[in-house]
Amino acid sequence: MDTRCVLVRVERHDIGLLCSLMAGYEGVAIVRTVDPQQGVVMLLVAPAFYTTVLDIVQALSREMPLSLLATEDSPADSMTGGSMHGARCKRLS
């Protein structure tokens, strides 16, 4: 299955909030915490919802400390190597 990756950073204490907010959009993205100490969270997104997720991230960044770190078009399995730890999207310039 093709997915796109969106990597964001939030305050550590906001990781749960971000997960809850994204869960409210029912199926738009799968949320994985990549580095809880740094607040790095990965959103795995179906291509049909990619712009929707970017719009959500942009809107949330006006309401809470949240920054877009990276994006990537990639099959999830090849990107993660079977594990979410160490997975990275392409860094934004």
Accessible surface in RSA format (square Angstrom, percent):
REM  Atomic radii and reference values for relative SASA: ProtOr
REM  Chains: A
REM  Algorithm: Lee & Richards
REM  Probe-radius: 1.40
REM  Slices: 20
REM RES _ NUM      All-atoms   Total-Side   Main-Chain    Non-polar    All polar
REM                ABS   REL    ABS   REL    ABS   REL    ABS   REL    ABS   REL
RES MET A   1   185.90  96.3 117.66  77.9  68.23 162.5  93.79  79.7  92.11 122.0
RES ASP A   2    95.72  67.0  88.88  88.5   6.83  16.2  20.51  48.3  75.20  75.0
RES THR A   3     9.06   6.4   7.17   7.3   1.89   4.5   7.14   9.6   1.92   2.9
RES ARG A   4    70.50  29.6  70.49  35.9   0.01   0.0   1.74   2.4  68.77  41.7
RES CYS A   5     0.14   0.1   0.01   0.0   0.14   0.3   0.01   0.0   0.14   0.1
RES VAL A   6     0.00   0.0   0.00   0.0   0.00   0.0   0.00   0.0   0.00   0.0
RES LEU A   7     0.11   0.1   0.11   0.1   0.00   0.0   0.11   0.1   0.00   0.0
RES VAL A   8     0.10   0.1   0.10   0.1   0.00   0.0   0.10   0.1   0.00   0.0
RES ARG A   9    95.90  40.3  94.02  47.9   1.88   4.5  33.95  46.4  61.96  37.5
RES VAL A  10     5.39   3.5   0.00   0.0   5.39  13.0   2.74   2.4   2.64   7.2
RES GLU A  11    80.42  46.2  75.37  57.0   5.05  12.0  10.63  20.6  69.79  57.0
RES ARG A  12   143.24  60.1 129.87  66.2  13.37  31.8  37.65  51.5 105.59  64.0
RES HIS A  13   149.21  81.5 115.39  80.2  33.82  86.5  91.45  94.2  57.76  67.2
RES ASP A  14    15.40  10.8  15.40  15.3   0.00   0.0   0.08   0.2  15.31  15.3
RES ILE A  15    23.57  13.4  23.57  17.6   0.00   0.0  23.57  17.0   0.00   0.0
RES GLY A  16    45.83  56.5   0.00   N/A  45.83  56.5  38.70 106.2   7.13  16.0
RES LEU A  17    87.44  48.7  78.50  56.2   8.94  22.5  82.91  58.2   4.53  12.2
RES LEU A  18     0.17   0.1   0.17   0.1   0.00   0.0   0.17   0.1   0.00   0.0
RES CYS A  19    45.44  34.4  41.86  46.7   3.58   8.4  23.54  59.6  21.90  23.6
RES SER A  20    74.76  63.2  59.31  79.2  15.45  35.6  33.11  70.5  41.65  58.3
RES LEU A  21    64.81  36.1  59.94  42.9   4.87  12.2  62.94  44.2   1.87   5.0
RES MET A  22     1.66   0.9   0.23   0.1   1.43   3.4   0.40   0.3   1.26   1.7
RES ALA A  23    69.82  64.2  48.18  74.4  21.64  49.2  60.28  84.9   9.54  25.3
RES GLY A  24    61.08  75.3   0.00   N/A  61.08  75.3  35.24  96.7  25.84  57.9
RES TYR A  25   108.46  50.6  95.26  54.2  13.20  34.3  60.44  45.4  48.02  59.2
RES GLU A  26   151.67  87.1 125.10  94.6  26.57  63.3  46.72  90.4 104.95  85.7
RES GLY A  27    68.07  83.9   0.00   N/A  68.07  83.9  38.06 104.4  30.01  67.2
RES VAL A  28    12.33   8.1  10.86   9.8   1.46   3.5  10.86   9.4   1.46   4.0
RES ALA A  29    17.75  16.3   0.00   0.0  17.75  40.4   3.03   4.3  14.72  39.0
RES ILE A  30    83.52  47.5  79.60  59.3   3.92   9.5  83.52  60.1   0.00   0.0
RES VAL A  31    25.60  16.8  11.07  10.0  14.53  35.0  11.07   9.6  14.53  39.4
RES ARG A  32   108.08  45.4 105.80  53.9   2.28   5.4  22.07  30.2  86.01  52.1
RES THR A  33    48.57  34.5  29.62  30.0  18.95  45.2  18.97  25.5  29.60  44.7
RES VAL A  34    12.76   8.4   1.65   1.5  11.11  26.8   1.81   1.6  10.94  29.7
RES ASP A  35    43.29  30.3  41.81  41.6   1.47   3.5   9.30  21.9  33.99  33.9
RES PRO A  36    72.75  53.0  71.58  65.2   1.17   4.3  71.58  59.1   1.17   7.3
RES GLN A  37   114.88  64.2 103.57  75.7  11.32  26.9  46.13  98.2  68.75  52.1
RES GLN A  38   103.53  57.9  94.26  68.9   9.27  22.1  21.08  44.9  82.44  62.5
RES GLY A  39     0.02   0.0   0.00   N/A   0.02   0.0   0.02   0.0   0.00   0.0
RES VAL A  40    10.37   6.8  10.37   9.4   0.00   0.0  10.37   9.0   0.00   0.0
RES VAL A  41     0.07   0.0   0.07   0.1   0.00   0.0   0.07   0.1   0.00   0.0
RES MET A  42     0.00   0.0   0.00   0.0   0.00   0.0   0.00   0.0   0.00   0.0
RES LEU A  43     0.09   0.1   0.09   0.1   0.00   0.0   0.09   0.1   0.00   0.0
RES LEU A  44    15.62   8.7  11.82   8.5   3.80   9.6  11.95   8.4   3.67   9.9
RES VAL A  45     0.42   0.3   0.00   0.0   0.42   1.0   0.42   0.4   0.00   0.0
RES ALA A  46    36.97  34.0  31.81  49.1   5.17  11.8  31.81  44.8   5.17  13.7
RES PRO A  47    65.91  48.0  52.71  48.0  13.20  48.0  53.05  43.8  12.86  79.9
RES ALA A  48    90.17  82.9  53.58  82.7  36.59  83.2  65.80  92.7  24.36  64.5
RES PHE A  49    83.39  41.7  83.39  51.7   0.00   0.0  83.39  50.6   0.00   0.0
RES TYR A  50    31.69  14.8  31.63  18.0   0.06   0.1  18.43  13.8  13.26  16.4
RES THR A  51    94.56  67.3  93.43  94.7   1.13   2.7  68.30  91.7  26.26  39.7
RES THR A  52    54.27  38.6  51.57  52.3   2.70   6.4  29.98  40.3  24.29  36.7
RES VAL A  53     0.00   0.0   0.00   0.0   0.00   0.0   0.00   0.0   0.00   0.0
RES LEU A  54    49.71  27.7  45.07  32.2   4.64  11.7  45.45  31.9   4.26  11.5
RES ASP A  55    90.11  63.1  84.99  84.6   5.12  12.1  26.28  61.9  63.83  63.7
RES ILE A  56    13.45   7.7  10.41   7.8   3.04   7.3  13.40   9.6   0.05   0.1
RES VAL A  57     5.87   3.9   5.87   5.3   0.00   0.0   5.87   5.1   0.00   0.0
RES GLN A  58   107.58  60.2 103.22  75.4   4.37  10.4  26.50  56.4  81.08  61.5
RES ALA A  59    42.82  39.4  41.11  63.4   1.71   3.9  41.43  58.3   1.39   3.7
RES LEU A  60    24.29  13.5  24.22  17.3   0.06   0.2  24.29  17.1   0.00   0.0
RES SER A  61    47.92  40.5  26.56  35.4  21.36  49.2  13.34  28.4  34.57  48.4
RES ARG A  62   167.72  70.4 130.88  66.7  36.84  87.7  70.01  95.7  97.71  59.2
RES GLU A  63   144.62  83.0 109.28  82.7  35.34  84.1  41.06  79.4 103.57  84.6
RES MET A  64    21.09  10.9  11.38   7.5   9.71  23.1  16.41  14.0   4.67   6.2
RES PRO A  65    79.51  57.9  65.15  59.4  14.35  52.2  78.60  64.9   0.91   5.6
RES LEU A  66    17.55   9.8   0.39   0.3  17.16  43.1   1.36   1.0  16.20  43.6
RES SER A  67    54.14  45.7  49.11  65.5   5.03  11.6  44.42  94.6   9.72  13.6
RES LEU A  68    66.61  37.1  44.22  31.6  22.39  56.3  44.22  31.1  22.39  60.2
RES LEU A  69    27.06  15.1  20.18  14.4   6.88  17.3  22.26  15.6   4.80  12.9
RES ALA A  70     0.00   0.0   0.00   0.0   0.00   0.0   0.00   0.0   0.00   0.0
RES THR A  71    25.36  18.0  22.85  23.2   2.51   6.0   4.30   5.8  21.06  31.8
RES GLU A  72    36.09  20.7  29.36  22.2   6.73  16.0   6.56  12.7  29.53  24.1
RES ASP A  73    96.37  67.5  75.46  75.1  20.92  49.5  32.33  76.1  64.04  63.9
RES SER A  74    15.66  13.2  10.44  13.9   5.22  12.0   6.65  14.2   9.01  12.6
RES PRO A  75    70.19  51.2  70.08  63.9   0.10   0.4  70.08  57.9   0.10   0.6
RES ALA A  76    23.78  21.9  23.10  35.7   0.68   1.5  23.11  32.5   0.67   1.8
RES ASP A  77   118.50  83.0 112.79 112.3   5.71  13.5  34.16  80.4  84.34  84.1
RES SER A  78    84.83  71.7  49.43  66.0  35.40  81.6  53.96 114.9  30.87  43.2
RES MET A  79    26.10  13.5   2.65   1.8  23.45  55.8  10.61   9.0  15.49  20.5
RES THR A  80    18.44  13.1   8.36   8.5  10.07  24.0   2.92   3.9  15.52  23.5
RES GLY A  81    68.86  84.9   0.00   N/A  68.86  84.9  38.65 106.1  30.22  67.7
RES GLY A  82    74.80  92.2   0.00   N/A  74.80  92.2  38.71 106.2  36.08  80.8
RES SER A  83    50.73  42.9  43.85  58.5   6.88  15.8  41.30  87.9   9.44  13.2
RES MET A  84    40.29  20.9  36.81  24.4   3.48   8.3  25.08  21.3  15.21  20.2
RES HIS A  85   146.18  79.9 129.93  90.3  16.25  41.6  89.02  91.7  57.16  66.5
RES GLY A  86    58.20  71.8   0.00   N/A  58.20  71.8  31.78  87.2  26.43  59.2
RES ALA A  87     3.94   3.6   0.00   0.0   3.94   9.0   3.45   4.9   0.49   1.3
RES ARG A  88   110.65  46.5  97.00  49.4  13.65  32.5  41.71  57.0  68.93  41.8
RES CYS A  89     6.79   5.1   0.00   0.0   6.79  16.0   1.14   2.9   5.65   6.1
RES LYS A  90   140.60  68.6 132.35  81.2   8.25  19.6  84.91  76.4  55.69  59.3
RES ARG A  91   139.40  58.5 113.90  58.1  25.50  60.7  64.38  88.0  75.02  45.5
RES LEU A  92    84.32  47.0  62.44  44.7  21.88  55.0  63.38  44.5  20.94  56.4
RES SER A  93   162.10 137.0  85.23 113.8  76.87 177.1  82.15 174.9  79.96 112.0
END  Absolute sums over single chains surface
CHAIN  1 A     5342.7       4095.0       1247.8       2844.3       2498.4
END  Absolute sums over all chains
TOTAL          5342.7       4095.0       1247.8       2844.3       2498.4
